[in-house]
Amino acid sequence: MTNERSGIAAIAVALLESAQGGDPAAARRLSEVLPLLKEVAASGEVDAQNALGGILLEFEEDPSSAAPWFEKAAEQGSVEAKRSLGHLYANGLGVSEDIEQAERLFKEAAGQGDVYAQFNLAQLWWGKRDPEVVASLLRAAAEGGLHDAYVVLGDLLAAMDQDAQAFRCYLNAAESGHDGAMYVTACWYRDGTLGQPDKGEALVWFFRMLRAGNADGLHETIALARSMSDEEILHAGQRANASNEAKAMVGTVRKHR
């Protein structure tokens, strides 16, 4: 029991991830460990308080019960708890909406290097603060490993007419596997937003997006492929590790040329 007690937070977090992935056994086990997790959290263990707050928020869908645990952990200096509690205040989940409180918590966590807090603070300040300040927060979050921040940063830079930097952000996100960024990257290459259109590179990214399971750009992919030769389509498919999709595309567009 002592060993399980000392690692209960890690066990609970792992079970939560599995349960959210659809594992019914993990969901049952998670319910079984909750009493012990609550006992450890009540003793003041920060990791257990954060884990319990996360489970109550995401698994039990009970933000009102989650908030006090995040607050206890935040009072002990937990960056994760500050960010989580800020999220509750920003959205009025389980607490009265309080943007000032959310901003304070996000700023504290962001200042301690939490990438999610940096991202959340940037979104809170979007349109309200200097765009360069917002961009610096998004850039810090992106470079810290939160690749979704590259997409939002790209949108901000594009709105600021900094297209070359915006494209680099979209490309970074696309290369990390973000399918939405793959679509934007493909469109920018197709349209020649930064110069001459590059159909081959555009088709590579459309194929990669399809391989990632996003079919939203299928119509654009077919339309582009219709303007290309069979050899160009197959070459793009090979580069995107989507040779089968490329062969199918050749068969499709041949009917409409």
N, C-alpha and C positions, 0 to 999 in steps of 0.2 A: 504493500500500500504506500510505503514511503516513496519508493521510486516512481510509482504512478502519480502520486501527489505532486512530486517535484516537476514532472513533465506534463501535467494535465493540460496546461495551456496549449502546448505544441500539439498534443494529441487531439484536443478539441478543434483547433484550427484545421488540422489535416482532415478530420472527419467532416467538418463544415464544407471544405472544398470538394470532397468526394460526394457529399449529400447534394450539393448544388449541381454536381455533374450528373445526378440522377441515380446514385447508388442507394437503393433502399436499405441495405444492410448498414451503411454508414449513417443514414438518418436515424435508424433504430439505436445504434451504438451511441450516437450523439445525445439522444434523449437520456440514455442510461448514465452518461458521464456528467450530465448537467448538475446534479446535486453536489458531486464532489467539486466541480469547477466553481460553483457558487460558494462552497465552504472555503476554498482556497482564496477566491476573490475577496471574500468578506474578511479574511485575515490580513488583507492589505497588499497582496501580491499583484504587482502592476500588470504583468503579462496575462494573468488570469482575469483581471478586470477588463482588459482590452478584448480578450477572447470572448468573455461572457457578453460584453456589450455588442460585439460583432454578431454573435449567434442570436441574441435577442432581436437585433435589428434586421438581419438578413434571413435568418432561418425561421424564427418565431414571428417575424414581422410585427414586432412590438417595440417601436422606438421610445415610447414613454418609459418602459422598463430598462431600455438600453442606456438612456441618457445619464442616469445617476452613476452608472459604472464608468462611463467615459469621463464623467466629471471627477470621480475619485482618482482615476488614473492621471488625468490632466493636472490635478492639484499636486501630484507627485512628480510632475515634469515630463510626463510621457508625450512625446511628439505625435505619436500615432493617435493618442486619445484627443489631443488638441485639434487635430485635423478632423477626426470623426465627430467630435462635439460641434465643431464649426459647421460641418455639413448639416447637422441637425438644426442648428440655429438659422442657417442660411435658407433652409427649405421648410422651416416650421414643422419638423418631424418630431413629435413627442414633446416638444417645447414650443413656447410662443416664438414666432419668427422674430429674430433680432439680428439685423444685418450688421450693426456695429459690433455686437458680440462675436458674430461669425468672422468679421474682418479682423478683430483682435486676435482670435485664436489662429486663423489662417496665417496672419503675419508672424506670430510667434513660431509656429511650426515651420513656415517657409524660411524664416531666418535661421532655423536649425538644420536646414537642408532637406526638408521633406518635399519630395518632388510632387506629390499629390496636392499638398498644401499650396505649393507654388502655382500649380495649374489651377486650383480652385480660386486662389486669390486673383489670378490673372482674369479669370472669367467674371469674378465679382467686380473687378475694376474696368472691364471692357466698356468703352464708351464713356467712362466717368473720370479716368485718369489719363495722363500723358501716354499716348500709344507706345512710345519708346520704353516706358516703365513696364507696361504690360508685356511688350515684346521681350524684355530682359527676363521677366519671370517665366514666360513660356520657353524661352531659350534654355534657361537653367533647368527647367523640368525635362525638356527634351534631351539635353546633353546628360542629364542624370539617369536616363534610361526610360523615361515615359514617352514612348514614341508617338502616342496620340497627340502629344503637345506640338509635335512638328506640323501636324495638319492644321491645327488652330493657328499656330504661328504663321504658316503659309498663307492662310486666309487673311490674317492681319496685315502681313507685309504686302500682299497683293492689293489690299484696300489702300495701302500707303504708297502705291505705285512703285514698289520695290520688287519688280517681277523676277529679276534674276535670283535674289535671295529667297523669294517665295518658292520658286521652282526647286531650288536646292532643298528646301524643307520638305516639299511634297515628295521629292525623289528619295530623301533619307527615310521618310515614313514608308514609302512604297518598298524600298529595299529591305525594310525591317518586317515586311509582311502585311502592312495595312492595306486592305483591298480597296478602300475608298480612295486612298492616296494613289493607288495604282491607276484607278480610273482617271483621276485628275492629270496624272503624269502622262497617260496615253493621250488624253485630249490636247494637252499642251504641245506634245510632239506632233500630233496630227494637224493641229491648227497653226503650227509655227509661231506660237506666242512670243518666243524669244528670237525668232529669225526664220530660217527656211523650214518648211514642214518636213518631217521625217516620218514617212509612212511606215517604214520598216520598224523603227524603234517604237512607234505608236502601237503597232500590231503586237509586238513582243509584250508590251505591258497590258494590252487588252487580253492576250492569251494568259498571262500570269494571273490576271484578275479572275478569269474564268476558272483557272486551275485552283484558285483560292476559294472557290465556291460561290463567287458573286457573279450572277448572270445579269445584273442590271444593265450592263453595257453590251449585251449580246447584239442588239439592233445596230449599235454603232460599229461593233466589230465586223458584222456582215457587210455593212455599207462601206467600210474602209477596204475590206478584203476584195470587194467587187471591183475596186479600182486598181488592183494589183495582180501581177501574174501568179500562176500556180507556183512557180519557183520561189518568188518572194514570200508567198504565204507559208510554204513549207520551211523556208529558211528561218522565218520569224518563229514558227512553231518549234523548230529545233532549238533555237536560242532560249526559248521560254520553257524548255523541257515539256512541251505540249505537242509532240509530233502527232499523236492520235487526233487531237482536236484540230490540228492544222489540216490533216488529211480529210477530216469530215467537213471542214470549212471549204476546202477546194471543191468537194462534191456539191456543196450547197451553192456556192457562188457561180459555178459553171452553168447552173440552170437559169441564172438571171443576167448573164452577160450578153 
